[in-house]
């Protein structure tokens, strides 16, 4: 048994012209298999660690744990692949020691060409360190917005509501609006003709608000009827709003619209002269 082990170890330690092409390819395949097994084992340890953190009373938040897990997996994957590639190159007569020795000089030249890459990685580190956003957060940066699907050291991937996947280099992310930290505001404007009773309309809105508060658990405060917020040339604007859990503001706006319309029709209150109902975007009112 010891003799077989020594033969296998000797075969792996050999390289260059001593091995035939088939042996070199076979050895390279075995190394790649071991590399992938090592990566999977490391991934398993990482998953177990962060899953354990999520279960702790004072452990990491789920989104932060997921983000750290993705970045750590990416880092380990590159390191293991780099370690695995070196012996494969040696099998085909490429001197890795000389490559590593000249890495200092070559790195300076590459550095000028890879300036944007370095900026992306540094920016990614600070995004993670400062916890600006995490996987699962809904953010807006520049002209792009969406849910963070992946946060790496080099790029951030946003999944837009249209289904588009935006891949943004971290170095290009200058300003970020995170709409998943804290409560969001759902805002509804209702326009009624001057001929309608304002007090009656406000009373109906307050009843609708009470029903909505009991029905929807994702409402954290309100809905609150503000009353008259604007006087237009043809109508009076009544406004109400509710604070909701992140990402639930649009659902609450749609539900408010539906319930107010049904309640007004039941009480015989017109919504403007042409039966128009306007719901303004919550983004215009978010603080």
C-alpha positions as CSV (number, residue, x, y, z in Angstrom):
1,X,0.0,0.0,0.0
2,X,2.8,2.3,0.9
3,X,4.5,1.5,-2.4
4,X,1.4,2.5,-4.4
5,X,1.1,5.7,-2.4
6,X,4.7,6.6,-3.1
7,X,4.3,5.9,-6.8
8,X,1.2,8.1,-7.0
9,X,3.0,10.9,-5.1
10,X,6.0,10.5,-7.3
11,X,3.8,10.8,-10.4
12,X,2.3,14.0,-9.2
13,X,5.7,15.5,-8.3
14,X,7.0,14.8,-11.7
15,X,6.5,17.3,-14.5
16,X,7.8,18.7,-17.7
17,X,9.2,16.3,-20.4
18,X,9.2,13.2,-18.1
19,X,5.5,12.8,-18.6
20,X,3.7,12.1,-21.9
21,X,1.0,14.4,-23.2
22,X,-1.7,12.0,-22.1
23,X,-0.3,11.9,-18.6
24,X,0.0,15.7,-18.4
25,X,-3.7,16.0,-19.5
26,X,-4.8,13.3,-17.1
27,X,-2.9,15.0,-14.2
28,X,-4.4,18.4,-15.1
29,X,-7.9,16.9,-15.1
30,X,-7.3,15.4,-11.7
31,X,-6.0,18.7,-10.3
32,X,-9.1,20.5,-11.6
33,X,-11.4,17.9,-10.0
34,X,-9.6,18.3,-6.7
35,X,-9.9,22.1,-7.1
36,X,-13.6,21.9,-7.6
37,X,-14.0,19.5,-4.7
38,X,-12.0,21.9,-2.5
39,X,-14.2,24.8,-3.6
40,X,-17.4,22.9,-2.8
41,X,-16.1,21.9,0.6
42,X,-15.2,25.5,1.4
43,X,-18.6,26.7,0.2
44,X,-20.2,24.2,2.6
45,X,-18.3,25.5,5.5
46,X,-19.2,29.1,4.6
47,X,-22.9,28.2,4.3
48,X,-22.9,26.5,7.6
49,X,-21.1,29.4,9.3
50,X,-23.4,32.1,8.0
51,X,-26.6,30.0,8.5
52,X,-25.5,29.6,12.1
53,X,-25.1,33.4,12.4
54,X,-28.6,34.0,11.1
55,X,-30.0,31.8,13.9
56,X,-28.2,33.6,16.7
57,X,-30.2,36.1,18.7
58,X,-27.6,38.8,18.2
59,X,-26.1,37.4,14.9
60,X,-25.9,39.0,11.5
61,X,-28.9,40.2,9.6
62,X,-29.9,37.8,6.8
63,X,-29.1,40.2,4.0
64,X,-25.7,41.1,5.3
65,X,-24.9,37.4,5.9
66,X,-25.9,36.5,2.4
67,X,-23.8,39.4,1.0
68,X,-20.7,38.4,3.0
69,X,-21.2,34.7,2.0
70,X,-21.3,35.6,-1.7
71,X,-18.1,37.7,-1.5
72,X,-16.2,35.2,0.6
73,X,-17.1,32.4,-1.8
74,X,-16.0,34.5,-4.7
75,X,-12.7,35.3,-3.0
76,X,-12.0,31.7,-2.1
77,X,-12.8,30.5,-5.6
78,X,-10.2,32.7,-7.2
79,X,-7.6,31.8,-4.6
80,X,-8.1,28.0,-5.0
81,X,-8.2,28.3,-8.8
82,X,-5.0,30.3,-8.8
83,X,-3.2,27.7,-6.6
84,X,-4.5,24.9,-8.8
85,X,-3.5,26.5,-12.1
86,X,0.2,26.8,-11.1
87,X,1.0,23.0,-11.1
88,X,-1.0,22.6,-14.3
89,X,1.1,25.2,-16.1
90,X,4.3,23.5,-14.8
91,X,3.2,20.2,-16.5
92,X,3.5,21.9,-19.9
93,X,6.9,23.4,-19.2
94,X,5.8,26.9,-18.1
95,X,8.0,28.1,-15.3
96,X,5.6,29.6,-12.8
97,X,8.5,30.7,-10.5
98,X,9.7,33.1,-13.1
99,X,6.2,34.3,-13.7
100,X,5.8,35.1,-10.0
101,X,9.3,36.7,-9.9
102,X,8.4,39.1,-12.7
103,X,4.9,39.7,-11.3
104,X,6.3,42.8,-9.4
105,X,7.6,44.4,-12.6
106,X,4.7,43.3,-14.7
107,X,2.2,44.2,-12.0
108,X,3.2,47.8,-12.3
109,X,2.6,47.8,-16.1
110,X,-0.7,46.0,-15.7
111,X,-1.7,48.3,-12.9
112,X,-1.9,51.2,-15.3
113,X,-4.2,49.3,-17.6
114,X,-6.2,47.8,-14.7
115,X,-6.8,51.1,-12.9
116,X,-10.6,50.8,-13.3
117,X,-10.5,47.2,-12.0
118,X,-8.6,48.3,-8.9
119,X,-11.1,51.1,-8.4
120,X,-14.0,48.7,-8.7
121,X,-12.5,46.4,-6.1
122,X,-11.7,49.2,-3.6
123,X,-15.2,50.6,-4.1
124,X,-16.8,47.2,-3.5
125,X,-14.8,46.8,-0.3
126,X,-16.1,50.1,1.1
127,X,-19.7,49.3,0.0
128,X,-19.5,46.1,2.0
129,X,-17.5,47.6,4.9
130,X,-19.9,50.6,5.3
131,X,-23.0,48.3,4.7
132,X,-24.4,50.7,2.1
133,X,-26.6,48.0,0.8
134,X,-26.9,44.2,0.8
135,X,-28.3,41.4,-1.3
136,X,-32.1,41.8,-1.4
137,X,-32.2,45.6,-0.9
138,X,-34.0,47.8,-3.4
139,X,-31.7,50.6,-4.4
140,X,-31.3,53.3,-7.0
141,X,-27.9,54.4,-8.3
142,X,-27.7,56.9,-11.2
143,X,-30.3,56.0,-13.8
144,X,-30.6,52.4,-12.6
145,X,-32.8,50.9,-9.9
146,X,-33.7,47.4,-8.8
147,X,-33.2,44.7,-6.2
148,X,-29.6,43.8,-5.5
149,X,-29.2,40.3,-6.8
150,X,-25.5,40.0,-6.3
151,X,-22.9,42.2,-4.6
152,X,-19.3,41.3,-5.5
153,X,-16.0,43.1,-5.0
154,X,-16.0,44.2,-8.7
155,X,-19.6,44.6,-9.8
156,X,-23.1,45.0,-8.4
157,X,-26.0,43.2,-10.1
158,X,-29.5,44.8,-10.0
159,X,-32.6,43.1,-11.1
160,X,-35.1,45.7,-12.4
161,X,-38.9,45.2,-12.2
162,X,-38.9,44.8,-15.9
163,X,-36.7,41.8,-15.5
164,X,-33.6,43.4,-16.9
165,X,-30.3,42.6,-15.1
166,X,-28.1,45.7,-14.7
167,X,-24.4,44.9,-14.1
168,X,-22.7,47.9,-12.7
169,X,-19.0,48.2,-11.9
170,X,-18.6,49.3,-8.3
171,X,-16.3,52.1,-9.3
172,X,-19.2,53.7,-11.2
173,X,-21.5,53.8,-8.2
174,X,-21.3,57.3,-6.8
175,X,-24.6,57.9,-5.1
176,X,-27.0,55.3,-3.8
177,X,-30.5,55.6,-2.6
178,X,-31.5,52.6,-0.5
179,X,-35.2,52.1,-0.3
180,X,-35.1,49.1,1.9
181,X,-33.8,50.7,5.1
182,X,-36.6,51.9,7.3
183,X,-40.3,52.3,6.5
184,X,-41.6,53.6,3.1
185,X,-44.5,56.0,2.5
186,X,-47.5,55.2,0.3
187,X,-49.2,58.5,-0.7
188,X,-52.6,58.8,-2.4
189,X,-54.3,62.0,-3.8
190,X,-58.0,61.9,-4.4
191,X,-59.7,64.6,-6.4
192,X,-63.3,65.5,-5.9
193,X,-65.5,68.3,-7.5
194,X,-66.2,71.5,-5.6
195,X,-69.8,70.5,-5.5
196,X,-69.1,67.6,-3.2
197,X,-69.1,67.8,0.6
198,X,-65.5,67.9,1.8
199,X,-66.4,66.8,5.4
200,X,-68.4,63.8,4.0
201,X,-65.5,62.8,1.7
202,X,-63.0,63.1,4.6
203,X,-65.2,61.0,6.8
204,X,-65.3,58.2,4.2
205,X,-61.5,58.4,3.8
206,X,-61.1,57.9,7.6
207,X,-63.4,54.9,7.5
208,X,-61.4,53.4,4.7
209,X,-58.2,54.1,6.6
210,X,-59.4,52.2,9.7
211,X,-60.4,49.2,7.6
212,X,-57.0,49.2,5.8
213,X,-55.1,49.4,9.1
214,X,-56.9,46.3,10.4
215,X,-56.6,44.4,7.1
216,X,-53.0,45.0,6.2
217,X,-50.2,43.9,8.5
218,X,-47.5,45.4,6.3
219,X,-48.8,48.9,7.3
220,X,-46.6,50.2,10.1
221,X,-48.4,53.5,10.7
222,X,-51.7,55.0,9.5
223,X,-53.2,55.4,7.0
224,X,-53.6,59.0,8.0
225,X,-56.0,61.4,6.3
226,X,-54.4,64.8,5.8
227,X,-57.5,66.5,4.5
228,X,-57.4,69.2,1.8
229,X,-53.9,69.5,0.4
230,X,-54.6,71.5,-2.8
231,X,-57.3,73.5,-4.5
232,X,-57.2,73.0,-8.3
233,X,-59.2,74.9,-11.0
234,X,-61.8,72.1,-11.2
235,X,-61.4,70.0,-8.0
236,X,-60.3,69.7,-4.4
237,X,-57.4,67.4,-3.6
238,X,-57.7,65.3,-0.5
239,X,-54.6,63.3,0.6
240,X,-53.9,60.4,2.8
241,X,-50.7,58.4,3.4
242,X,-49.5,55.3,5.2
243,X,-46.1,54.1,6.3
244,X,-45.3,50.6,5.2
245,X,-42.6,48.0,5.3
246,X,-40.0,48.3,2.6
247,X,-41.2,47.3,-0.9
248,X,-44.9,47.2,0.2
249,X,-45.7,50.8,-0.5
250,X,-47.0,50.1,-4.1
251,X,-49.3,47.4,-2.9
252,X,-50.8,49.7,-0.3
253,X,-51.3,52.5,-2.8
254,X,-53.1,50.2,-5.1
255,X,-55.3,48.8,-2.3
256,X,-56.1,52.4,-1.0
257,X,-57.1,53.4,-4.6
258,X,-59.4,50.4,-4.9
259,X,-61.0,50.8,-1.5
260,X,-61.5,54.6,-1.7
261,X,-63.1,54.3,-5.2
262,X,-65.5,51.6,-3.9
263,X,-66.4,53.6,-0.8
264,X,-67.0,56.8,-2.7
265,X,-69.3,55.0,-5.2
266,X,-71.2,53.5,-2.3
267,X,-71.7,56.9,-0.7
268,X,-72.5,58.6,-4.0
269,X,-69.5,60.8,-3.9
270,X,-68.1,61.7,-7.4
271,X,-64.4,61.6,-8.1
272,X,-64.0,64.7,-10.2
273,X,-66.5,65.6,-12.9
274,X,-65.3,62.9,-15.3
275,X,-65.0,60.2,-12.7
276,X,-61.2,60.5,-12.7
277,X,-59.1,59.0,-9.9
278,X,-55.4,60.0,-9.6
279,X,-52.7,58.2,-7.5
280,X,-49.4,60.0,-7.5
281,X,-46.2,58.1,-7.3
282,X,-44.9,57.5,-3.8
283,X,-41.4,58.4,-5.0
284,X,-42.4,62.0,-5.3
285,X,-43.3,62.0,-1.6
286,X,-40.7,59.8,-0.1
287,X,-38.5,61.6,2.4
